[in-house]
Amino acid sequence: MRVLLPLHMYSVTYELAHGRPYSKLEELLLRAVSDLQGQAGCTYRDLRDVFKVHDRLLTEGLVTLIQEAWVVMVQEGREIRYLVTAEGQLTITHKRRPSKLRVRSNRASIVRERLTGQLARSGDLQLVTGRAVRTATDRRELHNVLRPRVQRTRVNGGETEWLLPPSGHQEWVRWIDSVARLNTDLYYLPVLADLEKSEVVGLPHHWRHLGPLILGEVAERTDDMTDDETFQTRLGGLMKKPLRGAGRHLPPRAGSYATASVTCDDLALTAAESRGLTNSVLAQALDNILVVTTRLDRGRAGRARDLLAGLKERGIHADLLWALDSPQDDSPAALANVLGAARGGRGNGKVQFNRTPSEAAMDLVLASTPAGPVAVLGSALLGDGARGDALSPAVRVTDPSVLAMLARLCAGWWEGLPSEEGSLPAHRWKHLAERWIGAAAVARTSPTEAAPDAAAPCPGPLCTGSVMLYLGPQQAAIREELTTRPGPRLLIADSASSRDELAAESATTGEVRPGFRVVGGSDGWQFMNRSTGMAWSTVDTSELVPPTGPCRVTAVTDRWLVEQVDRPVSALSFTVNGHVATRAWERTAEFRSTTPPNGESGRGPTAGEAH
């Protein structure tokens, strides 16, 4: 039976940049030529003595400045000297960094499905308007429309970035200006729901998690929906029309929001390790830092207040964005009063925080440091009373392009607050994102080292894998993929379930083959294995420290999925993949062996001990 999936349509205005922003070295090189040139100009030797970098970097910088006509070469006998031109001197006088960027505006149409709130490019879907359906089927009323479950109409601009395709590989999204909902007509995606085969045809790959929801509603409403042959045939005709976006570059099949390289030292498994990563970022913060916490209460508000006061004393601009775990939690006004005390402390830093609960959906710390931007994502980052050896994964990310996307997403959370109370932090993090994405463009040509073989001895901080970020309902699709993938290892940890419930869930997933499975719930851990052709048997039931909540971890041999909250908004989750994920299993084995059965004095492995 063909049915209609309801959609909202949005128009996104954004800027694409092409070219390459000049590096800090080239800016300093231009100033050095000006300072050293005197009447006759400066020599290559003069510049080499000042910068003491590889000759290749110095030569490339001079060539770039000469191509832009900011520096000229003058030959005196056998010696070449360099002089700054009038245009180059103007650049120095105005204290601006040379820029070769070419910027153009663009617009994209984005749709949000109204069952779970996932996004897609309109050109990638076989969507139709309500008017087109009524015309094609000769009916005044629409039939077979699925019931909308998500009423949220606002879209966070940062959510759309991975769907804004540049026209060339050398372009990048520089700025996301606005997202406006279009109300010209109702939009739908026609899909074919086959109850006998339990499949739905017509969904994009990263919306595959909608299949069970659609099949369930069609089965429930069979009497309400029409299977009239004429109606079904004409609706099928609309599904066969060519895609408006045919031939365009499609997003990755996995639908990941962003991907970055990480090392084994960037992954924390226990609450103590997660807090250690967070403290390292806090210590490195230079001038701007954003702290996002999704479960603020009076206790956490007090710790956040002390943190903000300390950052202010160091002269750092600190922004705190918080959300409530449930509407029954502490009064927002009372929490804001606790946080407000941080503004009265010493120091030249600025403190900003929201007074109305936000839609933020992942705990994180994002900071600008002397080495560039860095972030930690996970749970129990600020310390919430969790035991240090409790499972509480977190990951550190340093890729400036990914952190620019993350900053825009957080800016969108700020913009979602009422009465423009988040306008200043939103503006600040948008501009930081613009700066970081420019830095990423400079670094694109930097050589990267190949990741080592996962079976090779772990080379410490040089070992690499990847982290993928996912938004909203994407995490459910990835979780299903991991739990049904054939493989010898599976770990499921969920602070909201008991170990018996998780054991029953894990026993029905995956291929029947030898394996080892671990489940961790609110009441401890259970270890199971199975031989070929045999049922799962419990090897050990341990009272190890339960995972911290709200957090769910799903892991297979080469991939770990970490979900913090499950909300129908821009919830953020991540997977760690490849070498780093494989090595994490060794660390969990050590974690088990170093924790006594009674869970009283055990400790989790440190990043160094894991190697």
C-alpha positions as CSV (number, residue, x, y, z in Angstrom):
1,M,0.0,0.0,0.0
2,R,1.3,3.5,-0.9
3,V,1.1,6.1,1.8
4,L,2.2,9.7,2.3
5,L,4.9,10.7,4.8
6,P,4.3,14.3,5.9
7,L,7.2,16.8,5.6
8,H,8.1,20.4,6.4
9,M,10.0,22.3,3.8
10,Y,12.7,24.9,4.7
11,S,14.9,27.3,2.7
12,V,18.4,27.6,4.0
13,T,20.6,30.6,3.0
14,Y,24.3,30.2,3.3
15,E,27.7,31.3,2.0
16,L,30.2,29.1,0.2
17,A,33.9,30.1,0.2
18,H,36.4,29.1,-2.5
19,G,40.2,29.5,-2.4
20,R,42.5,29.5,0.5
21,P,42.8,31.9,3.4
22,Y,46.3,32.9,4.1
23,S,48.1,31.2,7.0
24,K,49.5,33.1,10.0
25,L,53.0,32.4,8.6
26,E,52.2,34.2,5.4
27,E,50.8,37.2,7.3
28,L,54.0,37.4,9.4
29,L,56.1,36.9,6.4
30,L,54.6,40.0,4.7
31,R,55.2,42.0,7.8
32,A,58.8,40.8,8.1
33,V,59.6,41.8,4.5
34,S,58.3,45.2,5.3
35,D,60.3,45.5,8.5
36,L,63.6,44.2,7.0
37,Q,63.5,45.7,3.5
38,G,65.0,49.2,4.2
39,Q,65.8,51.0,1.0
40,A,67.1,48.0,-1.0
41,G,64.8,45.2,0.2
42,C,65.5,42.1,2.3
43,T,67.2,38.9,1.2
44,Y,66.1,35.3,1.5
45,R,68.9,34.8,4.1
46,D,67.4,37.6,6.2
47,L,64.0,35.9,6.3
48,R,65.6,32.5,7.0
49,D,67.4,33.9,10.0
50,V,64.1,35.3,11.3
51,F,61.7,32.4,10.8
52,K,64.0,29.4,11.1
53,V,61.6,27.1,9.3
54,H,62.1,24.7,6.4
55,D,63.1,26.5,3.2
56,R,60.1,24.9,1.4
57,L,57.6,26.7,3.7
58,L,59.5,30.0,3.3
59,T,59.5,29.7,-0.5
60,E,55.8,28.8,-0.8
61,G,54.9,31.8,1.4
62,L,57.0,34.2,-0.8
63,V,55.5,32.7,-4.0
64,T,52.0,33.2,-2.6
65,L,52.7,36.9,-1.7
66,I,54.3,37.6,-5.1
67,Q,51.3,36.1,-6.9
68,E,49.0,38.4,-5.0
69,A,51.3,41.4,-5.9
70,W,52.0,42.2,-2.3
71,V,55.7,41.5,-2.7
72,V,58.0,41.9,-5.7
73,M,61.5,40.5,-6.4
74,V,64.3,42.9,-7.4
75,Q,67.6,41.5,-8.7
76,E,70.8,43.3,-7.9
77,G,73.7,41.5,-9.6
78,R,73.5,37.9,-8.5
79,E,71.4,38.6,-5.4
80,I,67.6,38.7,-5.2
81,R,65.9,41.1,-2.8
82,Y,62.2,41.3,-1.8
83,L,60.1,44.5,-1.4
84,V,56.6,45.1,-0.2
85,T,54.3,46.8,-2.8
86,A,51.9,49.7,-2.1
87,E,49.0,47.2,-2.0
88,G,50.9,45.0,0.4
89,Q,51.7,48.0,2.6
90,L,48.0,48.9,2.6
91,T,47.2,45.4,3.9
92,I,49.7,45.8,6.7
93,T,48.5,49.3,7.6
94,H,44.8,48.2,7.9
95,K,46.0,45.3,10.1
96,R,44.1,42.8,8.1
97,R,45.2,39.3,7.3
98,P,45.7,38.8,3.5
99,S,42.8,36.8,2.1
100,K,42.4,35.1,-1.3
101,L,38.9,34.0,-0.5
102,R,36.0,34.2,-3.0
103,V,32.6,34.1,-1.3
104,R,29.2,33.5,-2.9
105,S,25.7,33.1,-1.5
106,N,23.7,30.0,-2.1
107,R,20.3,28.6,-1.1
108,A,19.1,25.0,-0.5
109,S,15.8,23.4,0.2
110,I,15.8,21.1,3.2
111,V,12.9,18.9,4.4
112,R,12.1,17.5,7.8
113,E,10.1,14.3,8.1
114,R,7.4,14.6,10.8
115,L,7.6,11.2,12.4
116,T,11.0,11.5,14.1
117,G,12.3,14.9,12.8
118,Q,15.1,13.8,10.5
119,L,16.4,16.1,7.7
120,A,17.2,15.5,4.1
121,R,17.8,17.6,0.9
122,S,14.6,18.0,-1.0
123,G,16.3,17.3,-4.3
124,D,17.3,13.8,-3.1
125,L,13.6,12.8,-2.5
126,Q,10.7,11.9,-4.7
127,L,8.5,14.4,-2.8
128,V,5.2,15.8,-3.9
129,T,2.9,18.6,-2.8
130,G,-0.6,18.1,-1.5
131,R,-2.0,19.9,-4.6
132,A,-0.2,17.5,-6.9
133,V,-1.6,14.5,-5.1
134,R,-5.2,15.9,-5.2
135,T,-4.8,16.7,-8.9
136,A,-3.3,13.3,-9.8
137,T,-5.9,11.3,-7.9
138,D,-8.9,13.5,-8.7
139,R,-9.7,13.8,-5.0
140,R,-10.5,16.9,-2.9
141,E,-9.2,15.3,0.3
142,L,-5.8,13.6,0.9
143,H,-5.9,10.0,1.9
144,N,-3.3,7.6,3.3
145,V,-1.4,10.4,5.2
146,L,0.7,9.2,8.1
147,R,0.0,10.9,11.4
148,P,2.7,13.6,12.3
149,R,4.4,12.9,15.6
150,V,6.8,15.8,15.6
151,Q,5.3,19.2,15.8
152,R,8.6,21.2,16.1
153,T,8.8,23.6,13.2
154,R,12.1,25.4,13.9
155,V,15.3,24.0,12.4
156,N,18.7,24.6,14.0
157,G,20.9,26.0,11.2
158,G,23.8,23.9,12.4
159,E,21.7,20.7,11.8
160,T,21.6,21.4,8.1
161,E,25.3,21.9,7.4
162,W,26.1,18.3,6.3
163,L,23.2,18.6,3.8
164,L,24.6,21.8,2.1
165,P,26.7,20.5,-0.7
166,P,29.4,22.7,-2.2
167,S,29.6,22.7,-6.0
168,G,33.3,21.8,-5.9
169,H,35.7,19.9,-3.6
170,Q,37.6,23.1,-2.9
171,E,34.5,24.9,-1.5
172,W,33.3,24.9,2.0
173,V,30.4,26.3,4.0
174,R,31.6,29.6,5.4
175,W,28.4,30.9,7.0
176,I,24.8,29.7,7.6
177,D,22.7,32.8,7.5
178,S,19.1,31.8,8.1
179,V,16.6,28.9,7.9
180,A,13.0,29.8,6.9
181,R,10.1,27.5,6.8
182,L,8.1,27.5,3.5
183,N,4.3,27.4,3.9
184,T,3.4,27.5,0.2
185,D,1.9,24.0,0.3
186,L,2.0,20.8,2.2
187,Y,4.8,18.4,1.2
188,Y,4.8,14.6,1.3
189,L,7.1,11.7,0.4
190,P,5.1,8.8,-1.2
191,V,6.4,5.4,0.0
192,L,5.3,1.8,-0.6
193,A,4.6,-0.1,2.6
194,D,4.6,-3.9,2.1
195,L,3.2,-5.6,5.2
196,E,3.8,-9.1,3.9
197,K,7.5,-8.5,3.3
198,S,7.9,-6.1,6.2
199,E,9.6,-3.5,4.1
200,V,9.1,0.1,3.0
201,V,10.2,1.2,-0.5
202,G,11.0,4.9,-1.2
203,L,12.9,5.9,1.9
204,P,16.4,7.4,1.7
205,H,19.1,5.3,3.4
206,H,19.5,7.5,6.4
207,W,15.8,7.4,7.0
208,R,15.6,3.6,7.1
209,H,14.8,3.8,10.8
210,L,11.3,5.0,9.8
211,G,10.4,1.6,8.3
212,P,9.0,-0.1,11.5
213,L,7.1,3.1,12.4
214,I,5.4,3.3,9.0
215,L,4.6,-0.4,8.9
216,G,3.2,-0.3,12.4
217,E,0.9,2.6,11.6
218,V,-0.3,1.1,8.3
219,A,-1.1,-2.2,10.0
220,E,-3.0,-0.3,12.7
221,R,-4.9,1.9,10.3
222,T,-5.6,-0.6,7.5
223,D,-9.4,0.0,7.7
224,D,-8.8,3.8,7.5
225,M,-6.5,3.8,4.5
226,T,-7.6,3.2,0.9
227,D,-6.2,0.6,-1.3
228,D,-8.3,1.7,-4.2
229,E,-6.5,0.6,-7.4
230,T,-6.9,3.9,-9.3
231,F,-5.7,5.9,-6.3
232,Q,-2.7,3.6,-5.7
233,T,-1.8,3.5,-9.4
234,R,-1.8,7.3,-9.8
235,L,0.1,7.8,-6.5
236,G,2.6,5.3,-7.9
237,G,2.9,7.4,-11.0
238,L,4.0,10.4,-8.9
239,M,6.7,8.2,-7.3
240,K,8.2,7.4,-10.7
241,K,8.9,11.0,-11.8
242,P,12.6,11.9,-12.1
243,L,14.3,13.3,-9.0
244,R,14.8,17.1,-9.1
245,G,18.2,16.6,-7.7
246,A,19.2,13.7,-10.0
247,G,23.0,13.7,-10.7
248,R,23.9,15.8,-7.6
249,H,26.4,14.6,-5.1
250,L,24.6,12.6,-2.4
251,P,25.5,12.6,1.3
252,P,27.4,9.6,2.8
253,R,25.3,6.5,2.9
254,A,25.8,6.2,6.7
255,G,24.3,9.7,7.1
256,S,27.0,10.8,9.5
257,Y,26.9,14.5,10.5
258,A,30.7,14.8,10.6
259,T,33.8,12.6,10.7
260,A,37.3,13.3,12.3
261,S,40.4,11.3,13.1
262,V,41.2,10.4,16.7
263,T,43.8,8.5,18.6
264,C,43.6,5.9,21.4
265,D,44.5,8.7,23.8
266,D,41.5,10.7,22.7
267,L,39.0,8.0,23.9
268,A,38.1,7.8,27.5
269,L,36.1,4.8,28.8
270,T,35.6,5.5,32.5
271,A,34.1,8.5,34.3
272,A,37.6,9.3,35.8
273,E,39.2,9.3,32.3
274,S,36.3,11.4,30.9
275,R,36.8,14.0,33.6
276,G,40.6,13.9,32.9
277,L,40.0,14.7,29.3
278,T,37.7,17.6,30.3
279,N,40.2,19.0,32.8
280,S,42.9,19.0,30.2
281,V,40.7,21.1,27.8
282,L,39.7,23.5,30.6
283,A,43.4,24.0,31.5
284,Q,44.3,24.7,27.9
285,A,41.5,27.2,27.2
286,L,42.8,30.5,26.0
287,D,40.0,33.0,25.4
288,N,36.7,31.3,24.7
289,I,35.0,28.2,26.1
290,L,31.6,26.7,25.8
291,V,30.2,24.2,28.3
292,V,27.0,22.3,27.5
293,T,25.3,20.2,30.1
294,T,22.0,18.4,29.6
295,R,21.0,17.5,33.2
296,L,21.4,20.6,35.3
297,D,20.2,20.4,38.9
298,R,21.2,22.3,42.0
299,G,24.3,20.2,42.7
300,R,25.6,20.5,39.1
301,A,24.7,24.2,39.1
302,G,26.9,24.7,42.1
303,R,29.9,23.0,40.4
304,A,29.2,24.9,37.2
305,R,29.2,28.2,39.1
306,D,32.6,27.4,40.6
307,L,33.9,26.4,37.1
308,L,32.6,29.6,35.5
309,A,34.1,31.8,38.3
310,G,37.5,30.2,37.8
311,L,37.4,30.7,34.1
312,K,36.4,34.3,34.5
313,E,39.3,34.9,36.9
314,R,41.6,33.6,34.1
315,G,40.2,36.2,31.7
316,I,38.3,33.7,29.6
317,H,34.9,34.3,28.0
318,A,32.8,31.4,29.3
319,D,29.4,30.4,28.0
320,L,27.3,27.8,29.8
321,L,24.3,26.2,27.9
322,W,22.1,24.0,30.0
323,A,19.0,21.8,29.7
324,L,16.9,19.9,32.1
325,D,16.6,16.2,32.3
326,S,12.8,16.4,32.8
327,P,10.2,19.2,33.4
328,Q,9.9,18.1,37.0
329,D,13.5,19.1,37.8
330,D,14.6,22.2,39.8
331,S,13.1,25.6,38.9
332,P,15.0,27.2,36.0
333,A,14.9,30.5,38.0
334,A,16.5,28.9,41.0
335,L,19.2,27.3,38.9
336,A,19.9,30.6,37.1
337,N,20.3,32.3,40.5
338,V,22.9,29.8,41.5
339,L,24.8,30.3,38.3
340,G,24.6,34.1,38.5
341,A,27.0,34.2,41.4
342,A,29.8,33.4,39.0
343,R,29.5,36.9,37.4
344,G,30.5,38.7,40.6
345,G,33.9,37.1,40.9
346,R,37.3,38.5,40.1
347,G,38.9,38.6,36.6
348,N,38.3,40.2,33.3
349,G,36.5,37.3,31.7
350,K,32.8,37.3,30.7
351,V,30.2,34.8,31.9
352,Q,27.1,34.0,29.9
353,F,24.4,31.4,30.6
354,N,20.8,30.8,29.6
355,R,17.9,31.3,32.0
356,T,15.4,29.2,30.0
357,P,16.1,25.5,29.5
358,S,17.6,24.9,26.0
359,E,17.3,22.0,23.5
360,A,20.9,21.0,24.0
361,A,21.2,17.3,23.7
362,M,24.8,16.3,24.5
363,D,27.2,17.1,27.2
364,L,30.4,18.7,25.8
365,V,33.2,21.2,26.4
366,L,34.4,23.3,23.4
367,A,37.3,25.7,23.7
368,S,39.8,27.7,21.7
369,T,43.4,26.9,22.8
370,P,46.8,28.1,21.6
371,A,47.0,24.9,19.5
372,G,43.5,25.5,18.0
373,P,40.0,24.4,18.9
374,V,39.4,21.3,20.9
375,A,36.3,19.6,22.3
376,V,35.3,16.7,24.5
377,L,32.0,15.0,24.1
378,G,30.5,12.5,26.5
379,S,28.7,12.3,29.9
380,A,29.9,12.9,33.4
381,L,32.3,15.5,32.1
382,L,32.0,17.9,35.0
383,G,31.7,15.3,37.7
384,D,28.2,14.3,38.9
385,G,29.0,12.0,41.7
386,A,29.7,9.0,39.4
387,R,32.2,6.5,40.5
388,G,35.5,6.9,38.7
389,D,35.5,3.3,37.4
390,A,32.0,3.5,36.0
391,L,31.6,3.1,32.2
392,S,31.2,6.6,30.8
393,P,32.8,7.0,27.4
394,A,34.0,10.4,26.1
395,V,36.0,11.4,23.1
396,R,38.3,14.4,22.4
397,V,38.1,16.0,18.9
398,T,40.6,18.5,17.5
399,D,39.6,18.7,13.8
400,P,38.8,22.4,13.2
401,S,36.3,21.7,10.4
402,V,34.3,19.3,12.6
403,L,34.5,21.7,15.5
404,A,33.3,24.5,13.3
405,M,30.2,22.4,12.5
406,L,29.8,21.6,16.2
407,A,30.1,25.4,17.1
408,R,27.3,26.2,14.6
409,L,25.1,23.5,16.1
410,C,25.6,24.9,19.5
411,A,24.9,28.4,18.2
412,G,21.6,27.1,16.9
413,W,20.8,25.8,20.4
414,W,21.5,29.3,21.7
415,E,19.3,30.9,19.0
416,G,16.4,28.6,20.0
417,L,16.1,30.3,23.3
418,P,13.2,32.8,23.7
419,S,13.5,36.6,23.7
420,E,17.0,36.5,22.1
421,E,18.6,35.7,25.4
422,G,21.1,33.6,23.6
423,S,21.9,36.1,20.7
424,L,25.4,37.1,22.0
425,P,26.8,33.6,22.5
426,A,25.2,32.5,19.3
427,H,26.9,35.3,17.4
428,R,30.3,34.6,19.1
429,W,30.3,30.9,18.3
430,K,29.2,31.5,14.7
431,H,32.2,33.7,14.2
432,L,34.5,31.3,15.8
433,A,33.2,28.6,13.5
434,E,33.9,30.9,10.5
435,R,37.5,31.3,11.8
436,W,38.0,27.6,12.4
437,I,36.7,26.5,9.0
438,G,39.1,28.9,7.4
439,A,41.9,27.4,9.4
440,A,40.8,23.9,8.2
441,A,41.0,25.1,4.6
442,V,44.7,26.0,5.2
443,A,45.4,22.6,6.7
444,R,43.8,20.6,3.9
445,T,47.1,20.2,2.1
446,S,48.9,19.0,5.2
447,P,50.2,15.4,4.9
448,T,48.4,12.8,7.0
449,E,49.8,9.6,8.3
450,A,48.1,6.3,7.5
451,A,46.3,4.5,10.3
452,P,48.2,1.5,11.6
453,D,46.8,-2.0,11.3
454,A,44.4,-2.8,14.1
455,A,46.3,-6.1,14.7
456,A,49.7,-4.3,15.2
457,P,51.0,-3.3,18.6
458,C,49.4,-0.1,19.7
459,P,51.8,2.8,19.1
460,G,50.4,5.0,21.8
461,P,49.4,8.6,20.8
462,L,50.3,7.8,17.1
463,C,47.5,5.2,16.7
464,T,44.5,6.5,14.9
465,G,40.9,5.7,14.2
466,S,37.9,7.8,13.5
467,V,34.9,9.4,15.3
468,M,31.6,9.9,13.5
469,L,29.0,12.3,14.9
470,Y,25.3,11.6,14.4
471,L,22.2,13.8,14.9
472,G,18.8,12.9,16.3
473,P,17.2,9.6,15.1
474,Q,20.3,8.7,13.1
475,Q,21.6,7.0,16.3
476,A,18.7,4.5,16.4
477,A,19.6,3.4,12.9
478,I,23.2,2.9,13.8
479,R,22.3,1.0,17.0
480,E,20.1,-1.4,15.0
481,E,22.9,-1.9,12.4
482,L,25.5,-2.7,15.2
483,T,23.2,-5.1,17.1
484,T,22.2,-7.1,14.0
485,R,25.7,-7.2,12.4
486,P,27.3,-10.7,12.5
487,G,30.4,-10.7,14.7
488,P,32.1,-12.3,17.6
489,R,31.8,-9.4,20.1
490,L,28.9,-7.3,21.4
491,L,28.7,-5.0,24.4
492,I,25.5,-3.3,25.4
493,A,25.4,-1.0,28.4
494,D,22.3,1.1,29.4
495,S,21.9,2.8,32.8
496,A,18.1,2.8,32.3
497,S,17.7,-1.0,32.0
498,S,18.6,-4.0,34.1
499,R,21.3,-6.5,33.1
500,D,18.6,-9.3,32.6
501,E,16.6,-7.1,30.2
502,L,19.8,-6.3,28.2
503,A,20.8,-10.0,28.3
504,A,17.5,-11.0,26.8
505,E,17.8,-8.3,24.2
506,S,21.3,-9.2,23.1
507,A,20.5,-13.0,23.0
508,T,18.1,-12.3,20.1
509,T,20.5,-10.3,17.9
510,G,23.2,-11.1,15.5
511,E,24.3,-14.2,13.6
512,V,24.3,-17.6,15.4
513,R,28.1,-18.2,15.7
514,P,30.7,-18.4,18.5
515,G,30.9,-15.1,20.4
516,F,31.4,-13.1,23.6
517,R,28.8,-10.7,24.8
518,V,28.8,-8.2,27.7
519,V,25.8,-6.4,29.1
520,G,25.8,-3.7,31.7
521,G,22.7,-2.3,33.4
522,S,21.5,-0.4,36.4
523,D,22.3,-3.4,38.6
524,G,25.7,-4.4,37.3
525,W,27.2,-6.5,34.6
526,Q,26.7,-9.9,33.0
527,F,29.3,-11.8,30.8
528,M,28.1,-14.4,28.3
529,N,29.6,-16.6,25.6
530,R,28.3,-19.2,23.1
531,S,29.9,-22.1,21.2
532,T,28.8,-23.0,17.7
533,G,25.3,-24.3,17.7
534,M,24.8,-23.7,21.4
535,A,22.6,-21.3,23.3
536,W,24.1,-18.3,25.1
537,S,25.3,-19.1,28.6
538,T,26.3,-16.8,31.5
539,V,30.0,-16.9,32.3
540,D,29.9,-14.4,35.1
541,T,27.6,-12.0,36.9
542,S,29.5,-9.2,38.4
543,E,28.6,-6.3,40.7
544,L,30.9,-3.9,38.8
545,V,29.9,-0.3,38.9
546,P,26.9,0.3,36.5
547,P,27.3,2.7,33.6
548,T,26.6,6.3,34.3
549,G,23.3,7.8,33.0
550,P,21.6,8.7,30.9
551,C,24.0,6.9,28.6
552,R,23.7,3.9,26.3
553,V,26.8,2.2,24.8
554,T,26.6,-0.4,22.0
555,A,29.9,-1.9,20.8
556,V,31.0,-4.5,18.3
557,T,34.6,-5.5,17.4
558,D,35.6,-2.4,15.5
559,R,32.9,0.2,16.4
560,W,31.5,1.8,19.6
561,L,28.3,3.8,19.6
562,V,27.7,6.2,22.5
563,E,24.3,7.8,23.0
564,Q,23.6,10.2,25.8
565,V,20.0,11.2,25.5
566,D,17.1,10.1,23.3
567,R,15.1,13.1,22.3
568,P,13.3,13.9,19.0
569,V,15.5,17.0,18.5
570,S,19.1,17.6,17.5
571,A,20.4,14.9,19.9
572,L,24.1,14.3,19.4
573,S,25.8,10.9,19.5
574,F,29.0,9.5,18.3
575,T,30.7,6.3,17.1
576,V,34.4,5.5,17.5
577,N,35.7,3.3,14.7
578,G,38.6,1.2,13.5
579,H,41.8,0.8,15.5
580,V,40.7,2.9,18.4
581,A,37.5,0.9,18.9
582,T,39.4,-2.4,18.6
583,R,41.9,-1.3,21.3
584,A,39.0,-0.3,23.5
585,W,38.0,-3.9,24.0
586,E,41.5,-4.6,25.5
587,R,40.9,-1.7,27.9
588,T,37.5,-3.1,28.9
589,A,39.1,-6.5,29.6
590,E,41.7,-4.8,31.9
591,F,38.9,-2.8,33.5
592,R,37.1,-6.0,34.4
593,S,40.3,-7.7,35.7
594,T,41.3,-4.7,37.9
595,T,37.9,-4.2,39.5
596,P,37.0,-6.5,42.5
597,P,33.7,-8.4,42.3
598,N,32.2,-6.3,45.1
599,G,33.0,-3.1,43.1
600,E,34.2,-1.3,46.3
601,S,37.8,-0.3,45.3
602,G,38.2,-1.1,41.7
603,R,39.6,1.3,39.2
604,G,39.3,1.7,35.4
605,P,42.4,1.6,33.2
606,T,44.1,4.9,32.3
607,A,44.9,5.7,28.7
608,G,48.5,4.9,29.3
609,E,47.8,1.6,31.0
610,A,45.7,0.5,28.1
611,H,48.8,0.4,25.9
